[in-house]
Amino acid sequence: MFPQPRFVALTVSATLIIICLATATTAQTYQARAVRPASVTGDLNDIPRANDEREDTRANAGTANYAGMSITLDLGGQHNIIGVNQNHGRWPTHYPGAYKVEVAENADGPWMTAFEGAGHRGESRAVFEAVRGRFIRITATDTHGGADDWSIAEVRGGIDPGATNPRRIPARAPAAEASPRPQAGVAMRNIAFAFDQNLNTRATTDRPDYAGASFIFDLGGEYELSRVVQIHGQWPDDCPAEYQVDVSRERNESKFREVWRGGGERERSVAAFAPVITRYVRITALRARDNYHWWSIAELRTNRDEETVQRDEEDRLAAREIRQVNAQGLSNAPAVSDENNANRATTGTVNYAGSWITADLGGSYTVAKVIQVHDPDDRDFPGRYRIEVSDDGRNWRTVWTGQGQRGRSIATFNPVRARFVRIIAIANHDLEHWWSIYKLKIRG
């Protein structure tokens, strides 16, 4: 009998971490080993510390209510992935109550679930049958109670170059990559009209007493969602008095959670909320407007349709003129505020963490939103970044921290007064893409 196979030993701060790979269903070869990710991004604070080869530093959730938060490991190339290990270091009780591990060949999916289980004190190890992929996503699905948050001192992926017949992730069907697809069994009539790119058609309840009516639509894959816009078109008054938006990664009624609740608005009803990773979206009318108007949607949009959503939101915010731009690590910085949409500021390298760009508004203004336009190089967005503001250009305060977004990176925060706005890249996106900004828009 051969001994149980293991990951190769990995020394971190003089501590030996051994990740056991033995499973009842899969036989790994002696080529199985632990690998350090090329980069780690995600929702946790100080995410680079989960990959700095030190057990006395950590990435952490910063809250005991971390269910739904996730991190993503980029292994830098395609591998036969067989596991992932979270070393909780000096915070052994800061393990996730339960978590899920998914694998993908590309950062934007599709994702295959490879493991679901409980976290463990000290180290949380997930072992599974080999999957061919590059990216590993760990998502906390439950807490374990108490005041402890989720902390990771070091995280490593497990690969097995000698694995035979690794599972392959099914390619996403072309239809699923297009626009959101309506689902069967919805409460509205002609729900497909809300996705047909035609403002002269509509999905509608056909009756004014529609409280409780709802429908679900599928994004076709897991994406970061922060906006859902109902365009009422030729029926501007057919908006719900109050409605709710719920999201879920699975089409399972018990998995949906509320992310927004509020009133509908004439012409356009906009639900804006903190970014979440989801696939399915449910909209439910809580209260009808009156005894006369129906609930009608000519077109439904999300933040994946940037131009439509941006036009709606930016109409409500004043554009702040950028008087001067300075940068470190980005060349051609003035391009972000000139009139030539073909110019860009760019790092020219994939290793840009620590680079920054500062906009001087020329005076003190209210600022509430910063938009980086990356198109047409839509994947040149920062892996993680923060927004800082200052009155004098010397003393800075952080107002927003989060992940970049494909096409446009949008940071929305509580209004503040400031003259200077600075964007600092905290983590690289991957090993292929630079950080590029064609236009920088500051709203307030």
N, C-alpha and C positions, 0 to 999 in steps of 0.2 A: 504493500500500500504506500502511495505517496503521501507525504505530510500535507496538511492543509496549506494551500497556497496563500501568500500574503502580499500586500503592497511592499515595495522596497522601503527600507527604513529611511526616514527623513529627519535630519537633525535641525532643530530650530532652537536657538538660544541655549545650546548645550543640552537640550531635552530631546530624548528619542521618542518620536511619534511613530507607532506601528499601527497601520490600519488593516485589520483583518479582512480578507476578501472571501473567506469560505462561505458558501451558500449551499442550500440543499438542492438547488435546481440548476446551478451553473458550475462548471469546472473551469477555473481560470488556469492559464499556463504560467510557467515560471517567469514569463516576460512581464507579468503584471507588476505595475509600479504606480507610485504616487507622482503627480506632476504639479508643479507650481503654475497657476494660471498666468497667461500673458497679461491679463487685466481683470479686475473685479469692479463691477458697477452695481448700483442698486439703491434701495431706499434707506439703508442704514447710514448713520452719521459716521464721518471719518472712514469711509469705505476702503481707502488705500491701506489702512492699518491691518486689514484682514489678509494682506498679502505682502507684508514687509519683513517676514522671517523673524519676527519678535513676538514672544508670548506675553510680554508685559504691556503690549498695546492692544487695542481692540477697535473694531467697528461695532457700533451698538445702536439699538432702536431708539433709545432715549425715552421710551415709554413702556409701561407694562401692558399696554393695549396694542400689541404689534401684529395681531392676526391680519393677514393680507399683505404684509410687507414682504419684499423679496430681494434677493441679490442674484446677479448673473456672473458666471465665470466664463471667460473666453480662453480656451486652451490654446489658441493661436493656430489651429489647424485641425483637420479631420482626424479623429481617433476612434478606437473601439472603447467607448466609455463604460466602465463597470461599477462606478461608485463615486462618492464624494464624502469628505470628512470635514466636520466643523470642530476645531479645537477651541474650547471655551476658555483655555488658559487660566488666568488668575481669577476668573469669574465662573467657577464650575457650575453654579446654580442658575446661570443665565442661559439656559438652553431652551429651545422652543418646545412648547407643550406637544405640538404635533406639526409636521411639516411635509411638504411635497417636493419631489425632485423631478424636473423635466429636462429633456435633452432636445436640442435642435441643431440642424446643420447651418442655419442662418440666423442672425440676430433677430430678424422679424418673423421667425417661425417658418412653418408650423412646428409646434412643440409636442413631444410625446412624453406622457407621464411614465416614469420608470420606477418610482418608489413613493409610497405614502406610509408614514409611521410616526412613532413618538420620538422626541428628542431624549437625550440622556445626559446625566450629570457628567461634567468633565469633557466628554467628547460625544458628538452625535454622528454616527456612522450610517451611511446608506449604501447598501450593496445590492446590485441587481444584474440581471442578464445583460450581456454586452449590447450596446446601442451605438450605431455609427453616427457620430456627430461632432460638433465643435463647441457648442455652448451648453452650459449647465445652469439651470435656474432653480434656486432653492426658495420656496415660499412658505412662510409660517402660516399654518391653517388653524392653529389654536394656541392659547397660552396655557401655562400650567398653574396659574393662580399665583397670588402673592404680589409683591411689589417689584420683583426682578424683571428686568427687560431682557431682550435678546442680544447677546454679545458673542462676537466671533473674534478670537485672537488670531487664528490662522485658518485658512480654508484651502483644501487641496482636492484636486480631481483624481480619480483612479482610472487608469487605462490598461488595456491588455492587447499589445500589438499582435500576439499570437492567437487571439480569439478567432475561431472559425465560425462562419455564417452569422456575424453580428446582425441584430435586427436593424432594418432600414426604416427610416421615418417616411411614411407615405407622403408623396407630393400633394400639395393643396390643389384642389380642382380649380381650373381657371375661373370658373364662374364665381367661386368663393372669394377670389381676390378682387373682384370688381367692386360693386357697391353693396351695402348691407342688403341681406336677403330676407324678405318677410317670411314669417312662419305660418303654418296652418293653424286654424282654430282661433283666430283673433276675433275680438269683439267688433271691430270696425268692418264696414263693407269696403271692398275694393282697396285693401291695404297696399297692394302692389303699386297703386297710383302714387303713393308717397315716396316711391323710389324710381319713378320713370323719367326723371329729368324734364318733366312737363308741368309748368305752373298752371295750366288750364284744366288739369285733372285733379282729383282729390280722393283721399280716403276719408270716409265720414261715418258718423254713427246713424245718420238719417233720422235722428230724433233728439229732442232737447233734454230728455231725462236720462243722461248717460253716466251718471255717477257710478263708479265701480268698473266701467269699461276699461279694458287694457289690451295691449298687444305686445308681443316680443319680436325683436329683430336680431338677426345674427350678423356680426361683423365679418364672418368668414374666417376668423383666426383671432388670436389674442393680441390686442393692441392697447396702447395707453389712451384712455378716454378722459376728457375733461369738459366737454361741451356737447350738448344735444340741443338742436335748434329745430323747432317746428315752424315752417313757413306756411302761413294760412292763405297766401295768395289772393285769389279773387273773393275769398270769404274771410275778410280781415277780422270780423267780429266773432267768428266761430272758434273761439279759444276757451279752454276750460278755466273755470274760476280758480281751481286749485288742482294741481296734479303732482305726481311723484315719479321719480326715476330710480329704478333698481338695477343692479348689475350682477352678473355671475359669470364665472369661467366655464360653468357647466349648465346644460339645459336641464336643470333640476329645480323644481319649485322651492325646495328647502335650502338651496344654496344662494338664492338671490338676497342682496342686502341693499338697503336704501342709501343713496348717495346725494339725493337732492329732493327737496319738497318746496313748493311755492306756487305763486299765482301765474296763470297764463297772461299773455299780453296781446293787445290788438296788433295784427299783422304778423308779428314774430314772437314766439314764446321761447325764451332762452333759458336753459338750465346749465349753469356753470358751477363746477365743483372741483375739489382737489383731484389731481390726476390719479386714476386707478387703472390697473391692468384687468381687462375683461374681454369677453367675447360676446356675451348675450346681454341685451338691454331691454328692460321692460318699462313701459310708460303706462301709468294708471291714472285715470281721471278720478279725483277725490270728490270734487263738487262741480255740478253743472253751473253754467253762468246764469241762466234764467229759463223761462218756460218757452222761449222762442228760438234761440240759436242752437244749432247742432255743434258738435265738435268735428272740425275738418282740418286735414293736413294736406296741403298741396304738395309739399316736398319736405322730407326730413333729412337733416344734415347733422354731422358730428364734426369734431375738430380734425378728422381725417380729410374733410373737405375744407381746407384752410381758408380759401378765398371767401367762401360764403359766410363762414363763421366770423372771420376777421372783420368783414365789412359791417356785419351786424354789431359787433362789439366796439369797434373803433369809432363808429359814429357817435358813441356815447362818451368818448374820452377825448380830451384836447391833445393834439399833437404838440410835443415839445421840440422846439428847434434846437438842433445840435450845433453849437458855435465852433467847437474845437474838439479834436479827437487825439488822444495819445495812446500808445500801446507798447507792450513788451512781449516779444515772442510772436507777434503778428506783423507781417509786412503789409504795406499799402493801406494803413489804417484809415486815412481820409475817405477811402472808397465807400465806407459804410454810410456816409451822409452826403455823397455827391449825387449828381443828376444822372449818372451813367449806370444803368442797371446791369451792364455787362462786366463792371469792375467788382472786385472783391478784396477784402482783407483776409489773409490766410496765414496759417502757421508754416505751411510748406513741409510739415513733418507730422508723423503720427504720435510723437512723444511730446505733447504740448502742455502737460499738467503744470500748473503754475503760471502759464501765460495769462495776460490780462489786457483789457482794453477799457479806456476811460473816456466818457463823453462829458463835456462841459456845456451846460445849458445857458451859461452867460448870466445867470441870476437864480434866485431861489424860487422854485416852483413845486407844485404838488405833483408827485410821481406815484403811479400805482401799477404800471405795467411796462415790461421791457420785452421786445420782440426781436429775435435774431432771424433774419431771412437767409436760409442756407441754399434755397433753390437758385440755380438748377443743380448744384452739387448737394442734393438733398440729404445725402448720408454724411456730409461733413459737419456733424453736430457734436458738441462736447459730450463726453460720457457723463460727466457730472460737473456742475458749476454753481457758483453763488453770485448773488447781486449785492453789492455794497453801495451805500450812498454817503455823501459828505457835504458839509456846508462850506468847507475851506480847502478841500483837496488834501488835507493832512490827517484829519481825524475821521475814521470810517466806522460805519456800523452795518452789520449784515441785516438785510431785510428779506432775503429769500435764498433757499438752497434746494437744489433738485437736479433731475436728469435732463439732458438735452432731448430734443425731439426731431424726428425725421422731417425735413422740409422747413419747419419753423420751430424754434425753441421759444416757448412763451412762459414768462414768469409774471404771475399776478400776485400782488401782495397788498396789505393794508396801506392806504395812502400816507405818504410821508413828504415833508418839505425838504428839498435838497437842491444843490446846484450841480454837484458832480455825481455821476452814476458809473460804477465800475463793474465789469463782468470778469470773474476770475475762473479759469478752468481748474477744477479740482482733480478730475480723473480723465484719462484718455478714453476715447470711444472704443477703439480696437487697434489692431496692428495694420490696418489698411487705409483708414481715412484720416484726413487732416481736419482741422477746425477752420471753417471758412464762413465769413459773414458778408453777404452781398449788400444787405441793407440793415440798419439798426433803427428800430422805431421805439420811441419812448413816449408813453401816454400818461395822462394824469387828469 
